Every structure is written in structure tokens, then in C-alpha cells.
Amino acid sequence: MSGPDGLRLDALTVGYRTGRRRVAEVLTGLAAAAARGELTVLLGPNGAGKSTLLRTVAGLHPPLAGTVTLDGADLPRMPAARRARRLAVVLTERVDAGLLSARELIELGRHPHTGSGGTLRRGDHAAVGAAIAAARAGHLAGRRVAELSDGERQRVLTARALAQQPSVLLLDEPGAFLDATSRVELLGLLRRLAREQNLCVLLSTHDLELALRLADHVWLVDRHRRLRTGAPEQLVADGAVSAVFDTAELSFDPRSGGFALLGSATGTAHVHGPRATTPLLARALSRHGWTVVTDGPADVDVTAIGSGFLARADGRTTRLPGWSDLAGWARDRHTRRPAEGWPLRRAAPSDVADCLRAAASIGAYFAVESGWDDADPAGWRPLDELYRDGGKTLAGVVETVGQRLGTDELRVAVSVLQLGFAARLASPMLAGLARGVVLDLDPADVAVQSRFGEAPGLRCGSPGGWAGTERLHGAAPADLLGELLVDAHLAPMIAVLRRISPVSERLLWGNAASALAGALRMLETNLGTAATRRVRIVVEQLLERPPLAGTGALAAPGVTPLFRRRSCCLYYRTAVGGHCADCALLPAARRPSRVADPHP
Ligand SMILES: Nc1ncnc2c1ncn2[C@@H]1O[C@H](COP(=O)(O)OP(=O)(O)OP(=O)(O)O)[C@@H](O)[C@H]1O
């Protein structure tokens, strides 16, 4: 405990005399200090004894035992007039101010300084003016107190206490009637006054979140009526705050500084998005029983994009336009979640990061950059925009590709562009699969950047993926890849390109199959066939399903060509005039053994 400056309680017992010989002790053996220049906040549940303690410190009740000192002087024994000049009190009781105006009530605060005549001098008027300004009560000064709202009256009473120019300011629940903004403002004001006027400010409140954010020092009455004191963070870290305020439904969350609702069967969630949104997102999910985790796998995953959300659970992505849709989804998913969780879970962020690192080391076609913070948004085109704008953006890209290839045939440029694009997306996704993660590169969260002469840049705002696919037998990973790669990317890309030039669908799906096979070939070469067995099985399954079925045949690992196409990618019609490794036009013996452009 610090020196004699400020308030100090020693072995203090507070309570009530309920009869000539009977006393009701409320709090006993209290030891605490509240320094000058600091805001000290008294916290505790209902009936803990906060008001009783404040009233005792204020000299309105005698202590039952022990001492209360101010700057070393015994407060209860101090003559009332002197005490009134040193200590100002704002209690919860309503004041009957009759017909007084707010200014007149505030002027009463000067009473301890004016003597029995009560005449205000220039210095008193200055103190009243300063107090009105400090409490921001100027607009209320001319109004009758009886006509003020509870919050307005609170402001005027604070001004009256300040007009008293005390060393100690005691306030019992000063924010009780104030709206949220005014409460923050009032506590901020009291903290500033403590600093500027070297005041000792002690107040009680039930606004735990605000108190812990603004208090310099906390007095906390626990459930056993013991007084714990310390810096707010200290009491949170000790678990003292949780011990007092946690209930079966609510738990104090030290990270957010607020309460989290405890659900009955709590599932876990990942949240992503702009820094300003993720705390709100975490709060919305926790209200519906989800525990937000930053590492490890999770049952669900929500990414904030623009004013909406991508919400994922059980291998499905749902687009939610706003907060109320999110609330409905979070509630519904929580109700439907099986007790043991879904077999498909969101992969741990660290596993996804490992996947992306490992993929990038294979080659440029496998790399996915992540996050938007350090990206220059100008050069990046969101994929869902490319897929939906009817070909407006891609028409220009097709033209540029045609010029670079030395062809004026749109269909050739479209085919080469689409083959490269399919390879660009299939490569990192198949690489993820080799590590047991099905990457989830949602078109709303992924953008592409053209870098002529090299692999186009691919960037995902919040890369994530599905894990747990190994626990599912059969076709689960192929189903997921079918949705996340074929349905979400390859099909819309083909549709939009065919609006630019009506290239045969069979040819374009042949390109997509060829891109999958090309990526598989790179993985088998780099990682070996044992590590890529699962990937091969999934590619085989995908090639057996529409729309890829019938596009060609996959050969055994190491066999050239790995994929025998049934359509031609038209690459031979470019100025380079090359043939690809999967070429349908050449006899097998004349096919190049090395992978040629445009494959990865
Ligand atoms: N005049 C009184 N005589 C006897 N007991 C009282 C008196 N006033 C309050 N008490 C009792 O003292 C205890 C503490 O009450 P107090 O008002 O100090 O608690 P509090 O922490 O301020 O509660 P709240 O947060 O609900 O305002 C309660 O059990 C209350 O019933």
C-alpha cells in the first residue's frame, strides 16, 4: 500500500447498528488504499456492501471498527465542516431540489467554503463555472432540477460535487441513469479530473467492462465479502473477476474484456476478416454457443467479406448477406451440431499455413498468397467478379493473351487462358490434399493478378480448408473438390469464357482434366507416388464424373503421357506451334516427354 496520500482503510469494519447492542456487520477487516490522481472503482455483486462502505468513508455512518484516513488524517473524526471541504459525495438517492435551477443546486456545492452567509464571491462563481464546464452541464444550468431527466440530474450532481473543490470525490453508481455514451464520457471525465486536479476519485459501478477498461485501481468485494484490490488486469489475471461474476451461463472473457455466453454443447469456431469486424463476429458467435479459437481445428468458420459473411460448416459454405442472417445461421448450426462434432472440420490455421508454404516450394503455379493487409488492391481482380461480369473483364485479358501467343483466333487464346487458369487453381488445391487438407479458396475471397510471362498471382484473404477427410471413406474429398474447385471455379470460368468465344465445352473440360493431370504429375515428381496416393485417387474419381468424365484417360504414375486427351487444346495453332504432353493429335511415340507450355 502506498504512503499517506489519498484514502486509506485499515482493519475497517462497516455495517449498521440495528439495536442498542446489536450490530449487523456488512464488511470486516478491510484494508485498501485509493491514491490521489487515480480513478479507483469499487466493484461487487448486489448487496455486497459497496454503498455501505462508501457511506462509511463519506462519514455518513460511523465505522464499526478500524480507521479511514485521508492524507493521513482520520476522516470520521474530522470536524464536519472541514470534512465537507475535503470530500464530496454523490449518492444514488434522489435529491429534492424544490424549485431550484441546476445552477443554484451546483452553487450549493460551494456551501462548505462560503460560511454561514452563503454569499458567493468571485472565486466561488469561478469554481461553479469550472465545475459546470468540466461536467459538461452548461446546457442544463438554467433548467429546473425537478424537470431534469435522471441522467441530466446525475450530470448536475457531479458538477455540484466538483464545485466543492474536494480532495476526494465519492460517487455511488454515478452512471446508473446514463446512456452508454454518457457513461463512458463520465468515467473518462472523472479519470481526467483525478489526473488534472490530483483528486482521489472513488466510485462504485455495475458496469464491469467499462470499469476494467478505465479504472487505475479496483476494489473488488468478492462473494465471501472479502475486499480484493489491485490493477484491473491483475484481478482479471488472478481469476478474481471471474470468481465474482461468472455464472452458469456467463463467463468473463479476459481477451475481449466482456462476457461470453456459455452454450450447453459448445462447438468451436474460426473467425476471419477485417480487424474491426472480428471481435464483433466473435461476440455474435459466442452468443449462440460457439467458442472462438485461434489455433487448432474448429467446427465452423466465418469470414467477413464486405457487409456479408461466408459461413462454413460440415463441408458447406453459406453466403450470408448481413448480421441477422449470421445470427440465424449460428443458432441453427449450433442446434444441429452432433454432440461429437461433424467429421469434416476446419483445418487448424497452422496446418493451412504449412500447406501453403509446402505448396509454394513446389513451383509458382502452386503458390497462394494470403491476407489483404499488405496487398495493393489495384492489381487484384476478385474471382467472383470475373465470373459474374459476363466476360467484360476477361475479354481484354483474352485479347492480350492472343497477342502474346501471336494468334488472332479468339478460341485459341480462350483455350490457352482457361487451361492455365485451371492449372493455377488445381495445383495448390491438390497440393493441400497431399497434406490432408482440402483448401477452400472461395471465389468471394480469392483474387487473381496477371503477371505476364509468369504464373498469375493468386491471393486468398483468409485461406482455410477442411480437415478430417481421412476419417471419411469413399468419395468425400472428391465430393469436396468437386464443389470447391470444379463447381466453384472451373465451371463458372468456362461459362464466362464461352460468352467471349463459343469454344467447345468438351475441349474446355478436356483442358480442365489436363490441368488436373498436369498438377498431379508435378506432385508425383516432387513428392513421390507414396505421398500422393490419395491425390491420385481423388483425381481419378473426379475424372470419372461429369463434367470431366470422358475427357481422357489417366495412365499409371511415371508413364508418359500421364493423361491421354480426347480433345485438342489448340496450342499447336499459336505462333509457337508446340504440342502439349497430353496431345490428342500426335501418336504417343512423338509426344514430348517434358511438359510444355501451357501446362504448369
Ligand atoms: N440501513 C440498513 N440497515 C441494515 N442493513 C442494511 C441497511 N442498508 C443496507 N443494509 C444491508 O447491507 C448489505 C449491503 O448493502 P449495500 O446497499 O451496501 O450493498 P451494495 O453492494 O451497495 O448493493 P447494490 O449493488 O445492490 O446497490 C445488504 O445486505 C443490505 O441489506
The ligand as an SDF file (V2000), in Angstrom:
LIG
                    3D

 31 33  0  0  0  0  0  0  0  0999 V2000
  -29.9730    0.6030    6.8930 N   0  0  0  0  0  0  0  0  0  0  0  0
  -29.6050   -0.6680    6.8610 C   0  0  0  0  0  0  0  0  0  0  0  0
  -29.7250   -1.4250    7.9350 N   0  0  0  0  0  0  0  0  0  0  0  0
  -29.3530   -2.7210    7.9300 C   0  0  0  0  0  0  0  0  0  0  0  0
  -28.8460   -3.3430    6.8580 N   0  0  0  0  0  0  0  0  0  0  0  0
  -28.7130   -2.6410    5.7510 C   0  0  0  0  0  0  0  0  0  0  0  0
  -29.0790   -1.2650    5.6690 C   0  0  0  0  0  0  0  0  0  0  0  0
  -28.8170   -0.8200    4.4320 N   0  0  0  0  0  0  0  0  0  0  0  0
  -28.3180   -1.8790    3.7600 C   0  0  0  0  0  0  0  0  0  0  0  0
  -28.2330   -2.9550    4.5470 N   0  0  0  0  0  0  0  0  0  0  0  0
  -27.7300   -4.2920    4.1750 C   0  0  0  0  0  0  0  0  0  0  0  0
  -26.3260   -4.2130    3.9530 O   0  0  0  0  0  0  0  0  0  0  0  0
  -25.9430   -5.0890    2.9280 C   0  0  0  0  0  0  0  0  0  0  0  0
  -25.1290   -4.3030    1.9020 C   0  0  0  0  0  0  0  0  0  0  0  0
  -25.9720   -3.3740    1.2480 O   0  0  0  0  0  0  0  0  0  0  0  0
  -25.3980   -2.2840    0.2850 P   0  0  0  0  0  0  0  0  0  0  0  0
  -26.5120   -1.4100   -0.1280 O   0  0  0  0  0  0  0  0  0  0  0  0
  -24.2140   -1.6690    0.9030 O   0  0  0  0  0  0  0  0  0  0  0  0
  -24.9010   -3.2140   -0.9100 O   0  0  0  0  0  0  0  0  0  0  0  0
  -24.4490   -2.7790   -2.3830 P   0  0  0  0  0  0  0  0  0  0  0  0
  -23.2110   -3.5470   -2.6690 O   0  0  0  0  0  0  0  0  0  0  0  0
  -24.3790   -1.3160   -2.4870 O   0  0  0  0  0  0  0  0  0  0  0  0
  -25.6400   -3.3660   -3.2180 O   0  0  0  0  0  0  0  0  0  0  0  0
  -26.2420   -2.9270   -4.6450 P   0  0  0  0  0  0  0  0  0  0  0  0
  -25.1950   -3.2600   -5.6520 O   0  0  0  0  0  0  0  0  0  0  0  0
  -27.4310   -3.8010   -4.7730 O   0  0  0  0  0  0  0  0  0  0  0  0
  -26.5600   -1.4680   -4.5760 O   0  0  0  0  0  0  0  0  0  0  0  0
  -27.2090   -5.6790    2.3640 C   0  0  0  0  0  0  0  0  0  0  0  0
  -27.3440   -6.9680    2.9000 O   0  0  0  0  0  0  0  0  0  0  0  0
  -28.2920   -4.7640    2.8740 C   0  0  0  0  0  0  0  0  0  0  0  0
  -29.4750   -5.4620    3.0770 O   0  0  0  0  0  0  0  0  0  0  0  0
  1  2  1  0
  2  3  1  0
  2  7  2  0
  3  4  2  0
  4  5  1  0
  5  6  2  0
  6  7  1  0
  6 10  1  0
  7  8  1  0
  8  9  2  0
  9 10  1  0
 10 11  1  0
 11 12  1  0
 11 30  1  0
 12 13  1  0
 13 14  1  0
 13 28  1  0
 14 15  1  0
 15 16  1  0
 16 17  2  0
 16 18  1  0
 16 19  1  0
 19 20  1  0
 20 21  2  0
 20 22  1  0
 20 23  1  0
 23 24  1  0
 24 25  2  0
 24 26  1  0
 24 27  1  0
 28 29  1  0
 28 30  1  0
 30 31  1  0
M  END
$$$$
